[in-house]
Amino acid sequence: MRYFLSIDYGGTTTKAILFDDKGKEIAISSFPTLKIEDRPGFREIDLEALWHAIGASIKDLIITSDIDSSAIAAVIPIGHGKGLYLLDKQQAIFCHGILSTDERANDLAKTFEAKLDELWPMTQQHVVGVQAPVLLRWLKEHDRASYEQIGWVLSAKDFIRFQLTGKVNQEYGDASGNHWIHFQTGTYDPAILSFFDIEEMAQALPELVDCADMVGGVSKEAANLTGLTEGTPVLGGLFDIDACAIGSGVLDDQTFSLISGTWNINAYPSKQAASQASGHMNSYFPNRDYLIEASSPTSAGNLDAILTMLMAEEIRTIKEQGRESIYDTLETFLENTDAAYNDLIFLPFLYGSNVSSDAKACFFGLSTRTTKSHLLRAVYEGIAFAHKKHIDQLILAKGSAPKVIRMTGGATHSKAWVQLFADVLQLPIETVSGSELGGLGGALIAKASLDSLSLDEVVADMVRVKETYYPNQEQGKYYQQKYDLYQQLVTVMGPAWQSLAALSTLSQEG
């Protein structure tokens, strides 16, 4: 039996997942992705600590699965998109990585977005503050010493591949979603660097590789740390939204991929790129179609943060008593409440928004009878509303609704929450067998590469629909009223958010 190892590095959790040749999950080892938030709007990660944690996780996986590491046929790195991972000119770590929820360059991104007519014909991307060129320009202006140390610019999973192999490369999918690729030529372009005024970075952009390319073998050093067999092939790897789409069997525009994780990601493959006016992002999909994406940091990461704020004591008590997790308790709560349970609205903008860079999270409709339960139900609903905003935008741009949505991410661990999504969206939602669909996407790419198969062939062989959730029309009517109010709020709150941003600036200066 041969196996595939996916290393899925996300903004909330990082996992090593072992799959067999048929796509069955054999074992998983995971750890929380430990963010560093020592300044407002800055979200970073210690790369040395990250790599050693990944190494320990892989070693634990091999031990607990009781397999010989030589049976692992390939390793596939998967990582969050955007953000910034740097090496110096000697290929050494010299600074923290920047995560995809960082906000330091949001104002700078606005200045570039105002000139989008110059950029769009090249990259077919809108500008957000966590894209690598924007962050590099921020470093050039605010941390010149670090900027001048840069030898190589990588994405999240490119960094993991480098640590495994010692080889420096950038993969097309991530690069195309990060303003590095000119879509007419399929490669880097000096004009893109000139637009961002970072021409010095031309020498720091590594050779591009395909997600299915065998880039190198596991180095001796990495083998010692991880327990992997030296020389085990390592693939180019996947942008996480590509991995989740493939792992859930989304290969055409009749099915949308909805990922509810740290980020709220909604996407579908298309033969045609999205227009500039649509507001959507384009990137290369592994079959070289476009992946049309509408996304924002407004998803399940907000629930984790709110639970820490509101339920710390309950979580601690449950852990001390060895009882079920807080999520099991909340699942029962969701199953026994519905859309009419409260009239609260939550705007899930703790890490950013899909309306304005100034927007912040808030609850609307609090009263003296409001309980924690009311607040938590509003959080679940608000996250679904944030996804609906993006799904509606995709449907408008495409001209028709999908037949079905394939849902992945942390929210799928809650059946009641998936049903809530179906009721809010008023579309059928399918979940796929297996709990780690991003990792499965990596295994699918590995099998296709090793066995010279098409994506359609490996998806047909390894992806199975587990459950289908059909929308409840009565619940949908109530949710539509709530969603209309949600939309009213995000429209009228603009001036207040601007004033709050100014107030925050004053308090930081003070």
C-alpha positions as CSV (number, residue, x, y, z in Angstrom):
1,M,0.0,0.0,0.0
2,R,1.3,3.5,-0.8
3,Y,0.3,6.7,1.0
4,F,0.2,10.4,0.4
5,L,1.1,13.0,3.0
6,S,-0.6,16.4,2.9
7,I,0.7,19.2,5.1
8,D,-2.1,21.7,5.4
9,Y,-1.0,25.0,6.9
10,G,-3.9,27.2,7.7
11,G,-4.4,30.4,9.6
12,T,-6.2,28.7,12.5
13,T,-4.9,25.1,12.5
14,T,-2.0,23.3,10.8
15,K,-2.3,19.6,10.0
16,A,-0.3,16.6,8.8
17,I,-2.8,14.2,7.1
18,L,-2.0,10.7,5.8
19,F,-4.2,9.3,2.9
20,D,-4.1,5.9,1.3
21,D,-4.2,5.3,-2.4
22,K,-8.1,5.5,-2.5
23,G,-8.2,8.8,-0.6
24,K,-9.1,7.3,2.8
25,E,-7.8,9.3,5.7
26,I,-5.5,7.1,7.7
27,A,-4.2,9.4,10.4
28,I,-4.0,13.1,11.3
29,S,-1.8,15.1,13.6
30,S,-2.6,18.8,14.1
31,F,-1.8,21.8,16.2
32,P,-3.1,25.4,16.6
33,T,-1.4,27.9,14.3
34,L,0.0,30.3,16.9
35,K,-0.4,33.8,15.8
36,I,1.7,36.7,17.1
37,E,-0.4,39.9,17.6
38,D,1.8,42.3,19.4
39,R,0.5,45.4,17.6
40,P,-2.9,46.4,16.4
41,G,-3.5,45.0,12.9
42,F,-0.3,42.9,12.8
43,R,-0.8,39.1,12.6
44,E,2.5,37.2,12.2
45,I,4.0,33.8,12.9
46,D,7.4,32.7,14.1
47,L,8.7,30.6,11.2
48,E,11.3,28.6,13.1
49,A,8.6,27.6,15.6
50,L,6.2,26.8,12.9
51,W,8.6,24.5,11.0
52,H,9.6,22.6,14.2
53,A,5.9,22.2,15.1
54,I,5.2,20.8,11.6
55,G,8.2,18.5,11.9
56,A,6.9,17.2,15.3
57,S,3.4,16.8,13.8
58,I,4.7,14.7,10.9
59,K,6.8,12.5,13.2
60,D,3.8,12.0,15.5
61,L,1.7,11.0,12.5
62,I,4.1,8.4,11.2
63,I,4.4,6.9,14.7
64,T,0.6,6.8,15.4
65,S,-0.2,5.4,11.9
66,D,2.3,2.6,12.4
67,I,3.5,2.7,8.8
68,D,7.0,2.6,7.4
69,S,7.8,6.2,6.2
70,S,9.2,4.7,2.9
71,A,5.6,3.8,2.0
72,I,4.8,7.5,1.7
73,A,4.9,8.1,-2.1
74,A,4.7,11.9,-2.1
75,V,4.4,14.9,0.2
76,I,2.1,17.7,-0.8
77,P,2.3,21.1,0.9
78,I,-0.9,23.1,1.1
79,G,-1.1,26.6,2.5
80,H,-3.2,29.7,3.0
81,G,-3.1,32.2,0.2
82,K,-1.7,35.7,0.3
83,G,0.5,36.8,3.2
84,L,4.3,37.0,3.0
85,Y,7.1,34.5,3.7
86,L,10.6,35.7,3.3
87,L,14.1,34.3,3.2
88,D,17.4,36.3,3.1
89,K,20.0,36.1,0.3
90,Q,21.5,33.0,2.1
91,Q,18.1,31.3,2.1
92,A,17.8,31.8,5.9
93,I,14.8,32.9,7.9
94,F,15.3,36.4,9.3
95,C,11.8,37.7,10.1
96,H,8.3,36.5,11.0
97,G,5.9,35.3,8.4
98,I,2.8,37.6,7.7
99,L,-0.5,35.8,7.9
100,S,-3.5,36.3,5.6
101,T,-5.5,38.2,8.3
102,D,-2.9,40.9,8.7
103,E,-4.3,44.5,8.3
104,R,-1.2,46.7,8.4
105,A,-1.3,47.5,4.7
106,N,-5.0,48.0,4.2
107,D,-4.7,51.8,3.7
108,L,-1.9,51.3,1.2
109,A,-4.0,48.8,-0.7
110,K,-6.7,51.4,-1.2
111,T,-4.2,53.7,-3.0
112,F,-3.3,50.8,-5.4
113,E,-7.0,49.8,-5.9
114,A,-7.7,53.4,-6.9
115,K,-5.4,52.8,-9.9
116,L,-6.7,49.4,-10.8
117,D,-7.3,50.2,-14.4
118,E,-3.5,50.1,-14.9
119,L,-3.1,46.8,-13.1
120,W,-6.1,44.7,-14.0
121,P,-5.1,44.0,-17.6
122,M,-2.0,42.3,-16.3
123,T,-3.0,40.4,-13.1
124,Q,-6.8,40.4,-13.2
125,Q,-6.9,40.8,-9.4
126,H,-8.3,43.4,-7.1
127,V,-5.9,44.8,-4.5
128,V,-6.1,43.8,-0.8
129,G,-3.7,44.6,2.0
130,V,-2.4,41.0,2.5
131,Q,-1.2,40.4,-1.0
132,A,2.6,40.0,-1.2
133,P,3.4,43.0,-3.4
134,V,1.4,45.3,-1.1
135,L,3.1,44.0,2.0
136,L,6.5,44.3,0.3
137,R,5.8,47.9,-0.5
138,W,4.7,48.5,3.1
139,L,8.0,47.0,4.3
140,K,9.9,49.3,1.8
141,E,8.2,52.3,3.4
142,H,8.1,51.3,7.1
143,D,10.8,48.6,7.7
144,R,13.6,49.4,5.2
145,A,16.2,47.3,7.0
146,S,14.1,44.1,6.6
147,Y,13.2,45.0,3.0
148,E,16.9,45.2,2.1
149,Q,17.6,41.8,3.6
150,I,15.1,40.0,1.3
151,G,16.6,37.3,-0.9
152,W,13.5,35.3,-1.7
153,V,9.7,35.9,-1.7
154,L,7.5,32.9,-1.0
155,S,3.9,31.9,-0.2
156,A,2.9,29.9,2.8
157,K,3.1,26.5,1.3
158,D,6.2,27.4,-0.7
159,F,8.0,28.0,2.6
160,I,7.0,24.5,3.8
161,R,8.3,23.0,0.5
162,F,11.5,24.9,0.9
163,Q,12.0,23.5,4.5
164,L,11.3,20.0,3.2
165,T,13.6,20.1,0.2
166,G,16.0,23.1,0.4
167,K,14.7,24.2,-3.0
168,V,13.3,27.7,-3.5
169,N,10.3,27.9,-5.9
170,Q,6.9,29.5,-6.2
171,E,3.8,27.7,-7.4
172,Y,1.6,29.1,-10.2
173,G,-1.7,29.0,-8.3
174,D,-0.6,31.0,-5.3
175,A,1.5,33.3,-7.5
176,S,-1.5,34.1,-9.7
177,G,-3.6,34.9,-6.7
178,N,-1.0,37.2,-5.3
179,H,-0.4,39.7,-8.2
180,W,2.7,38.0,-9.4
181,I,1.5,36.6,-12.8
182,H,0.7,38.4,-16.0
183,F,-2.2,36.4,-17.3
184,Q,-1.4,37.1,-20.9
185,T,2.1,35.6,-20.6
186,G,1.7,33.3,-17.7
187,T,4.8,34.5,-15.9
188,Y,6.4,37.4,-13.9
189,D,6.4,40.8,-15.5
190,P,8.6,43.8,-14.5
191,A,5.6,46.1,-15.2
192,I,3.8,44.6,-12.2
193,L,6.7,45.3,-9.9
194,S,6.8,48.9,-11.3
195,F,3.2,49.4,-10.5
196,F,3.8,48.5,-6.8
197,D,7.2,50.4,-6.9
198,I,9.1,47.3,-5.8
199,E,11.4,46.8,-8.8
200,E,14.1,45.6,-6.4
201,M,12.2,42.4,-5.9
202,A,12.7,41.1,-9.4
203,Q,15.7,39.0,-8.3
204,A,13.7,37.7,-5.3
205,L,11.0,35.9,-7.3
206,P,11.9,32.2,-7.6
207,E,11.3,29.9,-10.5
208,L,7.7,29.0,-11.0
209,V,6.5,25.4,-10.7
210,D,3.2,23.6,-11.3
211,C,1.2,22.2,-8.3
212,A,1.8,18.6,-9.6
213,D,5.5,19.0,-10.4
214,M,8.0,16.8,-8.4
215,V,10.1,19.7,-7.2
216,G,12.6,17.8,-5.1
217,G,13.1,15.2,-2.4
218,V,13.0,15.4,1.3
219,S,16.4,16.6,2.5
220,K,18.5,14.8,5.1
221,E,17.9,17.6,7.6
222,A,14.1,17.5,7.0
223,A,14.1,13.7,7.3
224,N,15.9,13.8,10.7
225,L,13.3,16.3,12.0
226,T,10.1,14.7,10.5
227,G,10.8,11.0,10.4
228,L,10.2,11.0,6.6
229,T,12.4,9.0,4.4
230,E,15.2,11.0,2.8
231,G,14.5,11.6,-0.9
232,T,10.6,11.2,-0.7
233,P,9.2,13.2,-3.6
234,V,7.7,16.6,-2.7
235,L,5.2,18.2,-5.1
236,G,4.7,21.9,-5.9
237,G,1.6,21.9,-3.7
238,L,-1.6,23.8,-3.6
239,F,-3.2,27.1,-2.7
240,D,-5.7,26.1,-0.1
241,I,-8.8,27.2,-2.0
242,D,-7.7,25.0,-5.0
243,A,-7.0,22.1,-2.6
244,C,-10.5,22.4,-1.1
245,A,-12.2,22.7,-4.4
246,I,-10.5,19.7,-5.8
247,G,-10.9,17.7,-2.6
248,S,-14.7,18.3,-2.7
249,G,-14.9,17.5,-6.5
250,V,-15.6,21.0,-7.8
251,L,-14.2,21.0,-11.3
252,D,-16.7,23.2,-13.2
253,D,-19.1,26.1,-12.8
254,Q,-22.2,24.0,-12.1
255,T,-20.9,23.6,-8.5
256,F,-19.6,26.3,-6.2
257,S,-17.0,25.6,-3.6
258,L,-17.7,27.2,-0.2
259,I,-14.9,27.2,2.4
260,S,-15.8,28.2,5.9
261,G,-12.5,28.5,7.8
262,T,-10.4,31.4,8.9
263,W,-11.4,33.0,5.6
264,N,-14.8,33.1,4.0
265,I,-14.0,31.7,0.5
266,N,-16.5,31.1,-2.3
267,A,-15.3,30.1,-5.7
268,Y,-15.9,28.1,-8.9
269,P,-13.8,27.1,-11.9
270,S,-14.5,28.9,-15.2
271,K,-13.3,29.0,-18.8
272,Q,-13.7,32.8,-18.7
273,A,-12.1,35.2,-16.3
274,A,-14.2,37.4,-14.1
275,S,-14.5,41.0,-15.2
276,Q,-13.0,43.9,-13.3
277,A,-16.4,45.3,-12.6
278,S,-17.6,42.1,-10.9
279,G,-15.3,42.7,-7.9
280,H,-14.0,39.1,-8.0
281,M,-10.5,37.7,-8.1
282,N,-9.1,35.4,-10.8
283,S,-6.3,32.8,-10.3
284,Y,-5.1,29.8,-12.1
285,F,-6.9,26.5,-11.2
286,P,-4.8,23.3,-11.5
287,N,-6.5,22.4,-14.8
288,R,-5.6,25.9,-16.1
289,D,-9.1,27.1,-16.0
290,Y,-9.7,30.3,-14.0
291,L,-10.8,30.0,-10.4
292,I,-13.3,32.8,-9.8
293,E,-13.2,33.8,-6.1
294,A,-15.2,36.0,-3.8
295,S,-13.7,36.0,-0.3
296,S,-13.0,37.9,2.9
297,P,-11.7,37.1,6.4
298,T,-15.3,36.9,7.8
299,S,-15.9,33.2,8.4
300,A,-15.5,30.6,11.2
301,G,-12.5,32.2,12.7
302,N,-14.9,34.8,14.1
303,L,-16.7,32.0,16.0
304,D,-13.4,30.8,17.6
305,A,-12.6,34.3,18.7
306,I,-16.1,35.0,20.2
307,L,-16.0,31.7,22.1
308,T,-12.7,32.7,23.6
309,M,-14.3,36.0,24.7
310,L,-17.6,34.7,25.9
311,M,-17.2,31.1,26.9
312,A,-13.7,30.8,28.4
313,E,-15.0,29.6,31.7
314,E,-17.3,27.0,30.2
315,I,-14.6,25.7,27.9
316,R,-12.2,25.4,30.9
317,T,-14.9,23.5,33.0
318,I,-15.7,21.1,30.1
319,K,-12.0,20.3,29.7
320,E,-11.4,19.8,33.4
321,Q,-14.4,17.5,33.7
322,G,-13.3,15.5,30.6
323,R,-16.7,16.0,29.0
324,E,-17.6,16.7,25.4
325,S,-16.1,19.7,23.7
326,I,-17.8,23.1,23.6
327,Y,-18.7,22.4,20.0
328,D,-20.7,19.4,20.9
329,T,-22.7,21.5,23.4
330,L,-23.2,24.2,20.8
331,E,-24.4,21.6,18.3
332,T,-27.2,20.5,20.6
333,F,-28.1,24.2,21.1
334,L,-28.2,24.8,17.3
335,E,-30.3,21.7,16.7
336,N,-32.9,23.0,19.2
337,T,-33.2,26.6,18.1
338,D,-34.1,28.1,14.7
339,A,-34.1,31.4,12.8
340,A,-36.8,32.8,15.1
341,Y,-34.7,32.3,18.3
342,N,-33.5,35.8,18.4
343,D,-33.6,39.2,16.6
344,L,-29.9,40.0,17.0
345,I,-27.5,40.7,14.1
346,F,-23.8,40.0,14.3
347,L,-21.3,41.5,11.8
348,P,-18.4,39.0,11.6
349,F,-15.6,41.5,11.0
350,L,-13.1,40.7,13.7
351,Y,-10.3,40.1,11.2
352,G,-11.5,42.3,8.4
353,S,-14.7,42.7,6.3
354,N,-16.2,42.3,2.9
355,V,-17.5,45.9,2.9
356,S,-14.8,48.3,4.0
357,S,-11.3,48.2,5.4
358,D,-12.6,50.3,8.3
359,A,-15.4,48.0,9.2
360,K,-15.4,46.4,12.6
361,A,-17.4,43.6,14.2
362,C,-20.5,44.4,16.3
363,F,-23.7,43.0,17.7
364,F,-26.9,44.9,16.8
365,G,-30.1,44.6,18.8
366,L,-28.9,43.9,22.4
367,S,-31.4,44.2,25.2
368,T,-31.6,43.4,29.0
369,R,-32.9,39.9,28.1
370,T,-30.0,39.1,25.8
371,T,-28.1,36.0,26.9
372,K,-24.9,34.3,25.7
373,S,-27.0,31.9,23.8
374,H,-28.6,34.7,21.8
375,L,-25.2,36.1,21.1
376,L,-23.8,32.8,19.9
377,R,-26.7,32.0,17.6
378,A,-26.2,35.5,16.1
379,V,-22.6,34.7,15.4
380,Y,-23.4,31.5,13.5
381,E,-26.0,33.3,11.5
382,G,-23.8,36.4,10.8
383,I,-21.0,34.2,9.4
384,A,-23.6,32.5,7.0
385,F,-24.8,36.0,6.0
386,A,-21.3,37.1,5.1
387,H,-21.0,34.0,2.9
388,K,-24.4,34.8,1.3
389,K,-23.1,38.2,0.3
390,H,-20.3,36.6,-1.7
391,I,-22.4,33.8,-3.1
392,D,-25.0,36.3,-4.3
393,Q,-22.2,38.3,-6.0
394,L,-20.9,35.2,-7.8
395,I,-24.4,34.3,-9.0
396,L,-24.9,37.8,-10.3
397,A,-21.6,37.8,-12.2
398,K,-22.1,34.3,-13.6
399,G,-25.7,34.9,-14.6
400,S,-27.1,31.8,-12.9
401,A,-27.1,29.9,-9.7
402,P,-25.1,26.7,-9.2
403,K,-26.9,23.4,-9.1
404,V,-25.3,22.7,-5.7
405,I,-22.7,24.0,-3.3
406,R,-19.9,21.8,-2.0
407,M,-19.0,23.0,1.5
408,T,-15.7,22.4,3.2
409,G,-13.9,23.9,6.2
410,G,-14.3,23.8,10.0
411,A,-18.1,24.7,9.8
412,T,-18.8,21.3,8.2
413,H,-18.1,19.6,11.5
414,S,-21.5,21.0,12.6
415,K,-24.4,19.4,10.7
416,A,-26.8,22.0,12.2
417,W,-24.6,24.8,11.0
418,V,-24.4,23.4,7.5
419,Q,-28.3,23.2,7.5
420,L,-28.3,26.8,8.6
421,F,-26.1,27.7,5.6
422,A,-28.5,25.9,3.3
423,D,-31.5,27.7,4.8
424,V,-29.8,31.1,4.5
425,L,-28.5,30.5,0.9
426,Q,-31.6,28.7,-0.2
427,L,-29.4,26.3,-2.2
428,P,-28.7,22.6,-1.7
429,I,-25.4,21.9,0.0
430,E,-23.3,18.8,-0.2
431,T,-20.6,17.6,2.1
432,V,-18.0,15.1,1.0
433,S,-16.7,12.0,2.9
434,G,-13.7,12.7,5.0
435,S,-13.0,15.5,7.4
436,E,-9.9,17.0,5.7
437,L,-10.9,17.9,2.2
438,G,-8.0,20.3,1.6
439,G,-5.6,17.5,2.4
440,L,-7.6,15.2,0.2
441,G,-7.2,17.7,-2.7
442,G,-3.4,17.3,-2.2
443,A,-3.7,13.5,-2.3
444,L,-5.7,13.7,-5.5
445,I,-3.1,15.9,-7.2
446,A,-0.3,13.5,-6.1
447,K,-2.1,10.5,-7.5
448,A,-2.9,12.3,-10.7
449,S,0.8,13.2,-11.0
450,L,2.3,9.8,-10.1
451,D,-0.2,7.8,-12.2
452,S,-0.5,10.3,-15.2
453,L,-4.3,10.6,-14.6
454,S,-6.6,13.5,-15.2
455,L,-8.3,15.4,-12.4
456,D,-11.7,14.1,-13.6
457,E,-10.4,10.5,-13.3
458,V,-9.0,10.9,-9.8
459,V,-12.1,12.8,-8.5
460,A,-14.4,10.1,-9.8
461,D,-12.3,7.5,-8.1
462,M,-11.6,9.2,-4.7
463,V,-14.4,11.8,-3.9
464,R,-17.7,10.7,-2.5
465,V,-20.7,12.8,-1.5
466,K,-21.5,12.1,2.1
467,E,-24.7,14.1,2.8
468,T,-27.0,16.6,1.1
469,Y,-28.7,19.4,3.0
470,Y,-31.8,20.8,1.3
471,P,-33.0,24.4,2.2
472,N,-36.1,24.9,4.4
473,Q,-38.2,27.6,2.7
474,E,-39.9,28.7,5.9
475,Q,-36.6,29.2,7.7
476,G,-35.3,30.9,4.5
477,K,-38.1,33.5,4.6
478,Y,-37.1,34.5,8.2
479,Y,-33.4,34.5,7.4
480,Q,-34.1,36.7,4.4
481,Q,-35.6,39.3,6.7
482,K,-32.6,39.1,8.9
483,Y,-30.2,39.3,6.0
484,D,-32.0,42.4,4.7
485,L,-31.3,44.0,8.0
486,Y,-27.7,42.8,7.9
487,Q,-27.3,44.5,4.6
488,Q,-28.9,47.7,5.9
489,L,-26.4,47.8,8.7
490,V,-23.3,47.3,6.6
491,T,-24.6,50.1,4.3
492,V,-25.4,52.7,7.0
493,M,-22.4,52.0,9.3
494,G,-19.8,53.4,6.9
495,P,-19.5,56.9,8.4
496,A,-19.4,55.5,11.9
497,W,-16.7,53.0,11.0
498,Q,-14.6,55.9,9.5
499,S,-15.0,57.9,12.7
500,L,-14.0,54.8,14.8
501,A,-10.9,54.3,12.7
502,A,-9.9,58.0,13.3
503,L,-10.6,57.5,17.0
504,S,-8.4,54.3,17.0
505,T,-5.6,56.2,15.4
506,L,-5.8,58.9,18.1
507,S,-5.8,56.3,20.9
508,Q,-2.7,54.5,19.4
509,E,-0.9,57.8,19.1
510,G,-1.7,58.7,22.6
